[in-house]
Amino acid sequence: MTGPANPGVGSWPARRARISPHRTALVQADRTLTYASLAHRVDRLAAVLAGLGVRRGDRVAYLGVNDISVFETLFATALCGAIFVPLNYRLSGAEIGYMLADSGASLLVHSADADELVASAGPLPPVLRTADFDLPSVLEPFATEVSLDDPCVLLYTSGTTGKPKAAVLTHGNLTWNTVNQLAHFDVLSTDRALCIAPLFHCVGLGQITLPTLFKGGSVEPVARFDPGAILARIASAQITSFSAVPTMLQMMCQDPAWDTTDLSSLTCVLYGGSPVQERVARAWLDRGVRLLQGYGMTEASPGVSMGTHDGTPDHPVSAGVPHFFTDVAALGLDDRVTPLGAEPAELLVRGPNVFAGYWNRPQETRAGFVGSEWFRTGDVVRADDGWLHVVDRVKDLFISGGENVYPAEVEAVVVQLDEVESCAVVGVADERWGEVGVGYVVVRGELDESALRAHLEANLARYKVPKHLVFVDALPRNATGKVRRVELRARAAETFAPS
């Protein structure tokens, strides 16, 4: 391939456009930031954070829907050498309060849409509203050295012991996850990506979004997911890419505008977070959309494997092939690391994208690894001709609308009520959300479903509240007193699973 003698001249075709400070980095409604203006705002916001006392290693929490200010706060926090903590705006005030305390946040930044939630979160660190950003016009330069091993983000994931825990993702973790994606599919500086998955979620942050910004493309954060509005925006703005959870893909292909929407600009759509129904994947593939399923987890920043454009039509519901700089293996007998093959086994992962551990939880961090390198995913996987297929989950979690739900966390809230003796929650298939919860509750006093639901909705995010609540006389248990969840799953499937 040959080009002009001076690659800086303007004779290159438009499709060869490269990173430029004058290209659009972020766009939202009537607001646009070039890379140069974004850099200037980030420098000035970092000075504001430093003026508020934010220092290296401090945690800066953010609460609010997807917005340009999320990116500004993320980058400014990193510039200070501090750690960004995006919080799930779907949670209850009590859950937000717990995370602020657990992370030891020294500052909470939030947008106006989170005002009521912040007010219900209890004791708070100092608060900065995005509407009150007062960026200095003159900047005193300061620099904080940051290495690839330094923590960058804390992402909360539900805990198996009833409390959420934060995965520590380093600057290196996020960088290598980006490199893995760029080795897997093309991202151009001319790309126009939608960020529709929430930025407190590993899919929203790590998939498509950061790789597009890394290559100098344009990202448009979307505050609320509306399938019809997303389809309209794809057509009107000639969107090239986005990442999503399967529920979003299903809602879009069921929207009345699906058949008439021009999707020809899309060059890549990534999805992950839970398995997708084959009919949904086929609906997108049949429209000519280059759809790729990725498999990962918060602890892997999140990418472990992903489909390929050439192979996906023949493997529409596979979890894809391992990323270039990520190794996979199987957990064998006596905790031996063995090659992954056709026989289902727990998947092990290692690589520079694998997290540094759980925040302030050294015991749980050690328990999550085999040796010092291999992270236990908790998922049972088999490999077919190099393509991964998720068979089952070792852990009890289920995934509702792309969000992890851990039964222990829900059960811990149910049994807060004096009228409840015990409770067990399992997942069951659901046509809309992929999976939903079924709560089996043993009561020892007067308690009706409406009162129980009111308690759950006051203390849990809506997606964690079981869709079905069943009052029972006793829970099935084994000889050691442990609940036989297999029996409850079978009972739930027989009663509630779609036919």
C-alpha positions, 0 to 999 in steps of 0.5 A: 500500500502506498500513500502520499509522501507526507501523511499529514496532508489532506489527500488521504480519502475520508475513510482513512481519517485518523485521530485528530484533536478536532474530531468529535469525541462525544455528542449528546443532544445539542452538545458536542465535544471535540477531543481537544475540548474534552481534554481541556474540560478534563484538565479543568475538572481535575483541578476542581477535584483536586481543590475539593481534596481528591488525592491519589488513591481516593475514590470518586463515586458517580451516580446518574444516567449515561451522560457526557459528564460521566466521561469527564468525571472518569478521565478527570478522576484518573488524571488525579490518580484517584479511582472512579466508582460508577454506581448503579442508578437503578439501586435503592438508596440503602444500596447506594449508601452501602457502596459509598461506605464500602468504597470509602468514597471521598466525593460523590458526583451526581447528575440531576436525575439522581437527586431523589436517590442521593437524598435517600442514601443516608450519610454521604461524603461531600457532594458535587452536582454536575450542574454545578461544575464550575471549571476554572478558566485558568489552569495551574498545571499539575501531574500525577504519575499513574502506572498500568498497575494502578487502580482506575475503576471500582465496578460493583458486582453482586456478592455471593454472601449477600453484599455487593463487592467491588472489582478493582480494574487497573489502568492496564486491565482497561487498556488490555481489554481495549487492545483485545477488542481491537485485535478482534474486530475493526474500529475506525476513527470515523466510527459513530458509536452509541453507548446504550448499555449503562456506564456503571456496567462492564458492557457499557464501559468496556465494550465498544465505548472505550475502544472507539474513543481509543481510536478517535471515533465518536461516542454518543451516550444514551440516557435511557434505553427506548428501543424505538428511539434507538432504532430511529437514532441508528438510521438518522445518525448513521450509527456504526456500532453499539454494545448491548445486553440480549434483552435490548436486542430482543426489544429492538427486533420486536419494535414496530419500527424494526422492519422499516429501520435502515440498519445499513450503517451498522458495521458491528453490534456486540452483545453480552451479559447473558445468553441470547435466544437463537431467534433473536440473533438470527433476526439481526443476522438476517438484516445483514447486521454484523452481530458478535456475542461476547462472553466475559465478566466484570473481573475480566474488564470484561472480555474473555471471548467473542464471536468473529464476523466470519464464524458467527453465522455458523455459531449464532449463540456461541460465546465465541473464541478467546481474545488474543491476549486472554488465556482460557483453561478448565478446572480439573480434578484436585484443582488442576489446570487442564486444557478446555475441551468438549467435556463441560468444566469450570472455565479458568481465565488469565491475562492482563485484562483480569482484575487486581482483586476485590476491594478490601476483600483479600480472602474472597480474592484468594478464593477466586483464583487457582494459584496466582494467575487463573481466575475461576469464572464460576461458569461451566463451559465446553469448547467445540472446534475452538468456540466456547459454549456456556453450559451452566453456572457453578454459582447460584446467580441468574441473569435478568435483563443483562444484570447479575442477580445473586440469590443470597443478596435477595434472601438477605433482604427477605429475612430482614422481616420478622415474619419470615423464617427462611427464604430461597431464591432461584432463577427461571426462564422468562421470555422478556428478561431472559431469567427472573427470580422465584422466591420461596418464602417460609413465614412464621407470622402474618405476611402477605405478598404486597407487604413483602414486595413493598419491603423488597422494592424499598431495599433492592433494585427492581431487577433483583425483586423476584417476579414470582413469590411463593409462600411454602410450609418448608424449604427442601433441604439435604441431610446437612441442612442446605437448601436443595436448589436443584429441586426448587429450580425444577419446581420453578421451571415446571410452574413458571417457565414459558411453554 
